[in-house]
Amino acid sequence: RGHVAYVREVLRLTDIDVDHVNRLGWTALLEAVILGDGGRAHLEVVEALLAAGATPGLPDGDGVTALAHAERRGFT
C-alpha cells in the first residue's frame, strides 16, 4: 500500500529481518512488488527495503524472484 514513512521507521528503529518469509512464501520485497501498483510510493518502499539489505534474488513459493515479478509487471 506504499506506507513509505512507516516502512522507513521500522527499518531504522528495529533490527527486523528484511528477508523474513511469511506464510505465503513472500518476503517484504516480494510483497511490495507483487501487491504494488508501480507508483512512486511503492518504488520508495522497494528502494528502502533494498537499501536495508533485502535480497532481490530470494524466490517466492513458486520459485519466482522479486526481480522476475517486477520484470513481468513492467516495473524495470
KAJOSUL-V972027 format. One record per pair of residues at least 4 apart in sequence whose C-alpha atoms are under 8 Angstrom apart, sorted by the first residue. I is the first residue (numbers start at 1). J is the second residue. D is the distance in whole Angstrom. If there is no record, write none. Layout:
# KAJOSUL-V972027
i = <I & I>
j = <J & J>
d = <D & D>
This chain:
# KAJOSUL-V972027
i = <1 & 1 & 1 & 1 & 2 & 2 & 2 & 2 & 2 & 2 & 3 & 3 & 3 & 4 & 4 & 4 & 4 & 4 & 5 & 6 & 7 & 7 & 7 & 8 & 8 & 8 & 9 & 10 & 10 & 11 & 11 & 11 & 11 & 18 & 18 & 18 & 18 & 18 & 18 & 18 & 19 & 19 & 19 & 19 & 19 & 20 & 20 & 20 & 21 & 21 & 21 & 21 & 22 & 22 & 24 & 24 & 25 & 25 & 26 & 26 & 26 & 26 & 26 & 27 & 27 & 28 & 28 & 29 & 29 & 29 & 29 & 29 & 29 & 29 & 29 & 30 & 30 & 30 & 30 & 30 & 31 & 31 & 32 & 32 & 32 & 32 & 33 & 33 & 33 & 33 & 33 & 33 & 34 & 34 & 34 & 36 & 37 & 38 & 38 & 38 & 39 & 40 & 41 & 42 & 43 & 44 & 45 & 46 & 47 & 48 & 49 & 49 & 50 & 50 & 50 & 56 & 56 & 56 & 57 & 57 & 57 & 58 & 58 & 58 & 59 & 59 & 59 & 59 & 60 & 60 & 60 & 64 & 64 & 65 & 66 & 67 & 68 & 69 & 70 & 70 & 70 & 71 & 71>
j = <32 & 35 & 36 & 42 & 32 & 36 & 41 & 42 & 44 & 45 & 7 & 41 & 45 & 8 & 41 & 42 & 44 & 45 & 9 & 10 & 11 & 45 & 48 & 12 & 45 & 48 & 13 & 14 & 16 & 15 & 16 & 49 & 52 & 27 & 28 & 29 & 49 & 52 & 53 & 54 & 27 & 28 & 29 & 54 & 55 & 26 & 27 & 28 & 25 & 26 & 27 & 28 & 26 & 27 & 60 & 61 & 60 & 61 & 30 & 31 & 59 & 60 & 61 & 31 & 60 & 32 & 49 & 33 & 46 & 49 & 50 & 54 & 55 & 56 & 66 & 34 & 60 & 65 & 66 & 69 & 35 & 36 & 36 & 42 & 45 & 46 & 38 & 42 & 46 & 66 & 69 & 70 & 66 & 69 & 70 & 42 & 42 & 42 & 43 & 75 & 43 & 44 & 45 & 46 & 47 & 48 & 49 & 50 & 51 & 52 & 53 & 54 & 54 & 55 & 56 & 65 & 66 & 67 & 65 & 66 & 67 & 64 & 65 & 66 & 63 & 64 & 65 & 66 & 64 & 65 & 66 & 68 & 69 & 69 & 70 & 71 & 72 & 73 & 74 & 75 & 76 & 75 & 76>
d = <8 & 8 & 7 & 7 & 8 & 7 & 5 & 5 & 8 & 6 & 6 & 7 & 7 & 6 & 6 & 8 & 7 & 6 & 6 & 6 & 6 & 7 & 8 & 6 & 8 & 7 & 6 & 6 & 8 & 7 & 7 & 8 & 7 & 7 & 7 & 8 & 7 & 7 & 7 & 5 & 5 & 7 & 8 & 6 & 7 & 8 & 6 & 7 & 5 & 5 & 5 & 8 & 5 & 6 & 8 & 7 & 5 & 5 & 5 & 6 & 8 & 5 & 7 & 6 & 8 & 6 & 8 & 6 & 6 & 6 & 8 & 7 & 8 & 7 & 7 & 6 & 7 & 7 & 5 & 8 & 6 & 8 & 5 & 7 & 7 & 6 & 8 & 8 & 7 & 6 & 7 & 6 & 8 & 7 & 8 & 6 & 7 & 6 & 6 & 6 & 6 & 6 & 6 & 6 & 6 & 6 & 6 & 6 & 6 & 6 & 7 & 5 & 5 & 7 & 8 & 7 & 6 & 6 & 5 & 7 & 7 & 8 & 6 & 7 & 5 & 5 & 4 & 7 & 5 & 6 & 8 & 6 & 7 & 6 & 6 & 6 & 6 & 6 & 6 & 5 & 6 & 6 & 5>
